Amino acid sequence: MSGTKAQQAPLAVIVLAAGQGKRMHSDLPKVLQPLAGKPLLTHVLECAAALQPAATHIVYGHGGERVRAALGHALSVGDASLPLNWALQAQQLGTGHAVAQAMPHVSDEQMVLVLYGDVPLVRRETLQQLIELAGPKAVALLTVQLTDATGYGRIVRNRQGEVQRIVEHKDATATQRRINEGNSGILAAPAKLLRRWLAKLKSDNAQGEYYLTDIIAMAVKDKVKVRPLIAPTLAEVLGVNDKRQLAELEAHYRRQRADELMAAGVTIIDPSRIDLRGVITTGRDVQLDVNVVLEGPVHLGDGVKVGANCVISAARIGMGTVIRPNCVIENAEIGASCQIGPFARVRPDTELADDVHLGNFVEIKKSRIGRGSKVNHLSYVGDSIVGSQVNVGAGTITCNYDGVNKSQTQIGDGAFIGSGSMLVAPVKIGAGAVIGAGSTITRDAPDDRLTLERSQQRTIEQWRRPTKKT
């Protein structure tokens, strides 16, 4: 039974991130390999931040300056910032040696939680339980039940079920290798005792390394309780050593996030074919078709339907909006009851009011489009303010860029833009104005009038189609 002192002790998190990751066959350090759009290490640090530690220490390896450069001295987590302390492990001498590099920055009254930069799916709830099991005279150890424990350190218990030691796979006997309880490597221990045990570690083992796991036998010898916690799921303790394992974890992460949304009432047509990254919030009766990618923060209002093959990033979608297949929406706000796509692209800093229709092969960029307006076919609207009940005809382009500067187009309420029109910014189209099809508009068009611009049509009687020379 854990004591209140363990819960009250300030928490120091040590994250081991010094591995070279040779099996990744990548110039990118292992802990910076992406999982759901974020580095593996970032997943671990965000989970640690939820525990509100007094300090977070990252042990990085020689040549791992890219890891340090990628994260700096703080990690932004929501509206908060997690300060990061860095400790260099210049030589790769094992996990015990790695933890020892951070210990000079850890005070004796703290509780140490050891995590791994390549074990990204461990949950806050699991770590909280683990910390509560630890105490001034108790070490808490996260273990896992395995069908095949090859490669894992084995948890050796006595007849009473008490943990006695951990034996690494390479050092295990044939009998010990039949044990199916493996070591995750994650543990919580009081800093004062941990410091003493680390100083006693020896490297007389098959790998010639200083194993952190050897402190368990030391704790037992010192009559310090070792309290195991079996991980609720295997995915939480899976590490990443190669691209195949990275893909497997991506699949675990996808399914986990899909399960969370479905538990909240979202209909997902095929949970195995969806990607959910970052913070996703939804209303009631949301439906997601296959191959949808949501990159948070994304909010989907009540009754939103997202068609197949859509990518939505950093966007709010209003209730009742339908996004048809093959649309891309990024950093935009879309109102209620809109109809988007198929094959539409909504680029950053775009705001669509309620009941807006964007059709196939339409691109909107940095524009505001008013209620009930329609841009239905093969058009580009950029750097524009479009009023309500506007109809933009097929093939219309706002010519907003002169090669140096970008200028704005304004279209008043109720205007009708004929097909194939070029609106050369800066230009204003009045309320109720009609632009004749095929016009190139370079000057302001007045309210409630037809404005058009066309060159005289001619037929060249003497012209002949060129022929190939024989």
C-alpha positions in Angstrom: 0.0 0.0 0.0 1.5 3.3 -1.0 1.9 6.1 1.5 1.0 9.8 1.2 4.7 10.8 1.2 5.2 9.2 -2.2 2.3 11.2 -3.6 3.5 14.4 -2.0 7.2 14.0 -3.1 8.1 16.3 -5.9 8.4 14.4 -9.2 11.6 14.4 -11.3 11.1 12.8 -14.7 14.2 11.4 -16.5 13.7 10.6 -20.2 16.3 8.4 -21.8 16.8 9.6 -25.4 20.4 8.8 -26.2 19.9 5.8 -28.5 21.4 6.1 -31.9 18.7 4.1 -33.7 21.0 2.5 -36.3 18.2 0.1 -37.4 16.1 3.1 -38.5 18.6 3.6 -41.4 17.8 7.3 -41.2 19.7 10.5 -40.7 17.0 11.6 -38.3 17.7 10.5 -34.6 15.4 7.8 -33.4 13.5 9.8 -30.9 12.7 12.4 -33.6 11.1 9.9 -35.9 7.5 10.9 -36.4 4.5 9.2 -34.9 1.1 10.7 -35.8 2.9 13.8 -37.1 5.0 14.4 -33.9 8.4 13.1 -32.8 8.3 10.0 -30.6 10.0 12.0 -27.8 7.3 14.7 -28.0 4.6 12.1 -27.2 6.6 11.0 -24.1 7.2 14.5 -22.9 3.5 15.5 -23.4 2.5 12.5 -21.3 5.1 13.5 -18.6 3.8 17.1 -18.6 0.4 15.8 -17.6 1.9 14.6 -14.4 3.0 18.1 -13.5 6.6 17.2 -12.6 8.9 19.5 -10.7 11.6 18.9 -13.3 12.0 17.0 -16.6 15.5 15.8 -17.6 16.3 14.5 -21.0 19.4 12.3 -21.4 20.7 12.7 -25.0 23.7 11.0 -26.7 26.9 12.2 -28.3 25.9 13.4 -31.8 22.3 13.9 -30.6 22.5 17.7 -30.8 19.7 17.6 -33.3 17.4 16.2 -30.6 18.3 19.1 -28.3 18.0 21.6 -31.1 14.5 20.3 -32.1 13.1 20.8 -28.6 15.2 23.6 -27.0 14.6 24.4 -23.3 10.9 24.1 -23.1 8.0 22.2 -24.7 4.6 23.9 -25.3 1.8 21.7 -24.1 -1.6 23.4 -24.7 -1.4 26.8 -22.9 1.5 25.7 -20.6 5.2 25.3 -21.1 7.2 22.4 -19.8 10.8 23.4 -18.9 13.4 20.9 -20.1 16.9 20.1 -18.7 19.4 18.3 -20.8 22.1 15.8 -19.7 24.7 14.5 -22.1 25.6 10.8 -22.2 28.8 11.0 -24.2 29.4 7.2 -24.1 26.6 4.6 -24.5 27.3 2.5 -21.5 23.8 1.3 -20.7 20.5 2.5 -19.1 21.9 2.7 -15.6 24.8 4.9 -16.8 22.3 7.1 -18.7 20.1 7.7 -15.7 23.2 8.5 -13.7 24.0 11.4 -16.0 20.9 13.2 -14.9 21.1 12.5 -11.2 23.4 15.4 -10.3 20.4 17.7 -11.2 18.0 15.7 -9.0 17.5 16.4 -5.3 17.3 13.6 -2.7 13.7 14.4 -1.7 12.4 13.9 -5.2 10.7 10.8 -6.6 12.3 9.8 -9.9 10.2 8.5 -12.8 12.3 6.9 -15.6 10.8 7.0 -19.1 12.1 6.3 -22.6 12.1 8.5 -25.6 11.2 5.7 -27.9 8.3 4.3 -25.9 5.6 6.9 -26.9 2.2 5.4 -26.1 2.4 5.0 -22.3 -0.6 6.7 -20.7 -0.8 9.3 -18.0 -3.2 7.1 -16.0 -0.8 4.2 -16.0 2.1 6.4 -14.9 0.0 8.0 -12.1 -0.8 4.5 -10.7 2.9 3.6 -10.9 4.0 6.8 -9.0 1.4 6.1 -6.3 2.9 2.6 -5.7 6.3 4.1 -5.1 7.4 5.7 -1.8 10.3 6.6 0.4 10.9 2.9 0.9 9.4 1.4 -2.2 10.2 1.1 -5.9 7.5 0.8 -8.4 8.1 -1.2 -11.6 6.0 -1.3 -14.8 5.9 -4.9 -16.2 4.0 -6.5 -19.1 2.6 -9.9 -19.8 3.8 -11.2 -23.1 3.1 -14.2 -25.4 6.6 -14.0 -26.7 9.1 -12.2 -24.3 12.1 -12.6 -26.6 14.4 -9.6 -26.1 12.7 -8.5 -22.9 14.3 -8.6 -19.4 12.4 -11.2 -17.3 10.7 -10.4 -14.0 11.9 -13.1 -11.5 9.5 -13.5 -8.6 9.7 -15.8 -5.5 7.0 -18.3 -4.5 5.1 -15.6 -2.8 4.9 -13.6 -6.0 7.3 -10.9 -4.9 9.7 -9.4 -7.4 13.3 -10.5 -6.7 15.3 -9.3 -9.7 15.2 -8.6 -13.4 17.3 -10.8 -15.7 18.1 -9.4 -19.2 17.3 -11.8 -22.0 20.9 -12.3 -23.0 21.9 -13.2 -19.4 18.8 -15.4 -18.7 18.9 -19.1 -18.3 16.6 -21.4 -20.4 14.2 -21.6 -17.4 14.1 -17.9 -17.0 13.5 -17.3 -20.7 10.2 -19.2 -20.2 8.9 -16.5 -17.9 6.3 -14.4 -19.8 6.4 -11.3 -17.6 8.7 -8.8 -19.1 10.3 -5.6 -18.0 9.1 -2.3 -19.6 12.1 -0.4 -18.2 9.8 2.2 -16.8 10.1 2.6 -13.0 9.6 5.1 -10.2 12.1 5.2 -7.3 13.1 7.6 -4.5 16.0 9.7 -5.7 18.1 9.2 -2.5 18.0 5.4 -2.8 18.3 5.4 -6.6 21.5 7.5 -6.4 23.1 5.0 -4.0 22.2 2.0 -6.1 23.4 3.6 -9.4 26.8 4.1 -7.8 27.0 0.3 -7.1 26.2 -0.8 -10.7 28.7 -3.1 -12.4 29.0 -4.0 -16.1 29.9 -7.7 -15.7 27.1 -9.0 -18.0 26.7 -10.2 -21.6 26.5 -6.7 -23.0 29.2 -5.1 -20.8 26.7 -2.3 -19.8 25.5 -0.8 -16.6 21.9 -2.1 -16.4 19.3 0.1 -14.6 17.4 -3.2 -14.0 20.1 -4.3 -11.5 18.8 -1.8 -9.0 15.8 -4.1 -8.4 17.9 -6.8 -6.8 19.7 -4.1 -4.8 16.4 -2.9 -3.5 15.3 -6.4 -2.5 18.6 -6.8 -0.7 18.1 -3.5 1.2 14.6 -4.7 2.1 13.0 -1.9 0.0 9.6 -3.0 -1.4 9.5 -3.6 -5.1 5.9 -3.0 -6.2 5.1 -4.2 -9.7 2.3 -2.8 -11.9 1.3 -4.9 -15.0 0.7 -2.6 -17.9 -3.0 -2.5 -19.0 -2.1 -2.9 -22.6 1.0 -4.1 -24.5 0.9 -1.0 -26.8 1.8 1.2 -23.8 5.2 -0.3 -23.3 6.2 -1.0 -26.9 9.4 0.6 -28.0 10.6 1.5 -31.5 13.8 0.3 -33.0 13.1 0.1 -36.7 10.6 1.4 -39.3 8.5 -1.7 -39.1 7.9 -1.2 -35.3 7.2 2.4 -36.0 4.5 1.5 -38.4 3.0 -1.0 -35.9 2.9 1.7 -33.2 1.2 4.1 -35.7 -1.5 1.5 -36.2 -1.9 1.1 -32.4 -2.1 4.9 -32.0 -4.7 5.1 -34.8 -6.9 2.5 -33.3 -6.6 4.0 -29.8 -7.7 7.4 -31.1 -10.5 5.9 -33.2 -11.8 4.0 -30.2 -11.9 7.2 -28.2 -13.9 9.0 -30.8 -16.3 6.1 -31.3 -16.8 5.9 -27.6 -17.9 9.6 -27.8 -20.5 8.8 -30.5 -18.6 9.4 -33.7 -19.4 7.0 -36.6 -16.2 5.9 -38.2 -16.8 3.7 -41.3 -13.5 1.9 -41.0 -11.3 2.5 -37.9 -8.4 0.9 -39.6 -8.4 3.5 -42.3 -8.3 6.8 -40.5 -5.6 9.0 -39.0 -6.2 11.2 -35.9 -3.5 13.5 -34.8 -3.5 16.1 -32.1 -6.6 17.4 -30.2 -9.8 16.4 -31.9 -13.2 17.4 -30.5 -16.6 16.5 -31.9 -20.3 17.1 -31.5 -23.0 14.5 -31.8 -23.7 12.4 -34.9 -20.4 13.1 -36.6 -19.5 10.7 -39.5 -16.1 10.0 -40.9 -15.6 8.0 -44.1 -12.5 6.1 -45.0 -9.0 7.5 -45.3 -9.8 10.7 -43.5 -6.9 12.5 -41.8 -7.6 14.9 -39.0 -4.6 17.0 -37.7 -5.6 18.8 -34.5 -6.7 21.1 -33.2 -9.9 20.2 -35.1 -13.5 20.6 -34.0 -16.3 19.0 -35.9 -19.8 20.3 -34.9 -23.0 18.3 -34.6 -23.9 16.3 -37.7 -20.8 17.0 -39.6 -20.1 14.4 -42.4 -16.6 14.1 -43.8 -16.2 12.1 -47.0 -13.5 9.8 -48.1 -9.9 10.9 -48.5 -10.2 14.3 -46.8 -7.4 16.0 -44.9 -8.5 18.6 -42.3 -5.9 20.4 -40.3 -6.3 23.1 -37.6 -9.9 23.9 -38.5 -13.4 24.3 -37.0 -16.3 22.9 -39.0 -19.8 24.1 -38.1 -22.8 21.8 -37.4 -24.5 20.1 -40.3 -21.7 20.8 -42.8 -21.0 18.2 -45.4 -17.4 17.8 -46.7 -17.5 15.6 -49.8 -14.6 13.4 -50.8 -11.0 14.5 -51.6 -11.0 17.9 -49.9 -8.1 19.6 -48.1 -8.9 22.1 -45.4 -6.2 23.9 -43.4 -6.3 26.5 -40.7 -9.8 27.6 -41.6 -13.2 28.2 -40.0 -16.2 26.8 -41.8 -19.7 27.7 -40.7 -22.8 25.6 -40.3 -24.7 23.8 -43.1 -22.0 24.4 -45.7 -21.4 22.1 -48.7 -17.7 21.6 -49.5 -16.3 19.7 -52.5 -15.6 17.2 -53.9 -12.0 18.1 -54.7 -12.1 21.5 -52.9 -9.1 23.1 -51.2 -9.6 25.6 -48.3 -6.3 27.2 -47.5 -5.2 29.1 -44.3 -6.9 32.1 -42.9 -10.2 31.4 -44.7 -13.6 32.0 -43.0 -16.8 30.6 -44.5 -20.1 31.8 -43.1 -23.1 29.5 -42.8 -24.7 27.9 -45.9 -21.7 28.5 -48.2 -21.2 26.1 -51.1 -17.8 25.3 -52.6 -17.8 22.9 -55.5 -15.3 20.7 -57.3 -11.8 22.0 -58.0 -12.4 25.2 -56.1 -9.6 26.8 -54.1 -10.1 29.5 -51.4 -7.2 31.2 -49.8 -7.2 33.9 -47.0 -10.7 35.0 -47.8 -14.0 35.6 -46.1 -17.1 34.4 -47.8 -20.5 35.5 -46.7 -23.6 33.5 -45.9 -25.3 31.6 -48.7 -22.6 32.4 -51.3 -21.6 29.8 -53.9 -18.3 29.1 -55.6 -19.2 25.9 -57.4 -16.8 25.1 -60.2 -13.1 25.4 -61.1 -12.5 28.8 -59.4 -9.8 30.4 -57.3 -10.7 33.1 -54.7 -7.7 34.5 -52.8 -7.3 37.6 -50.6 -10.9 38.4 -51.0 -14.0 39.6 -49.0 -17.1 38.1 -50.6 -20.5 39.2 -49.4 -23.6 37.1 -48.8 -25.7 35.4 -51.6 -22.9 35.9 -54.1 -22.7 33.5 -57.1 -19.2 33.0 -58.5 -19.3 31.3 -61.9 -17.1 28.5 -63.2 -13.5 29.4 -64.0 -13.5 32.7 -62.1 -10.1 33.8 -60.8 -9.3 36.6 -58.4 -5.9 37.9 -59.8 -4.5 38.9 -56.4 -0.7 38.7 -57.0 1.3 41.0 -59.3 4.5 39.2 -58.8 5.5 41.4 -55.8 2.4 42.4 -53.8 -0.9 40.8 -53.0 -4.0 42.9 -53.3 -7.6 42.4 -52.2 -10.8 41.8 -54.1 -14.2 42.8 -52.6 -17.5 41.5 -53.9 -20.7 42.9 -52.6 -23.8 41.1 -51.4 -25.9 39.5 -54.1 -23.3 40.0 -56.9 -23.2 37.5 -59.8 -19.8 36.8 -61.4 -20.1 35.3 -64.8 -18.1 32.2 -65.8 -14.5 32.7 -67.0 -14.0 36.1 -65.4 -10.7 37.5 -64.2 -11.0 40.0 -61.3 -7.7 41.9 -61.2 -7.1 43.2 -57.7 -7.3 45.6 -56.1 -10.9 45.8 -57.3 -14.4 46.2 -55.9 -17.5 44.6 -57.3 -20.7 46.3 -56.1 -23.7 44.8 -54.4 -26.0 43.2 -56.9 -23.6 43.8 -59.7 -23.4 41.3 -62.6 -20.1 40.6 -64.3 -20.5 39.3 -67.9 -18.9 36.0 -68.6 -15.4 36.1 -70.0 -14.7 39.6 -68.6 -11.3 40.8 -67.3 -12.3 43.4 -64.7 -9.6 45.9 -63.8 -11.7 48.8 -62.5 -14.4 48.9 -59.8 -17.9 47.7 -61.0 -20.9 49.7 -59.7 -23.9 48.3 -57.7 -26.8 46.7 -59.6 -25.3 47.1 -63.0 -24.0 44.8 -65.7 -20.3 45.2 -66.3 -18.4 43.4 -69.0 -15.2 43.6 -70.9 -14.7 41.7 -74.2 -12.5 42.2 -77.2 -14.2 42.1 -80.6 -14.7 38.6 -82.0 -13.0 38.1 -85.4 -12.7 35.3 -87.9 -9.6 35.1 -90.0 -10.7 33.9 -93.4 -7.3 33.2 -94.9 -6.0 31.2 -91.9 -5.1 27.5 -92.3 -4.1 25.0 -89.7 -0.4 24.2 -89.9 0.6 20.8 -91.3 3.6 18.6 -90.8 6.3 18.7 -93.4 6.7 15.5 -95.4 
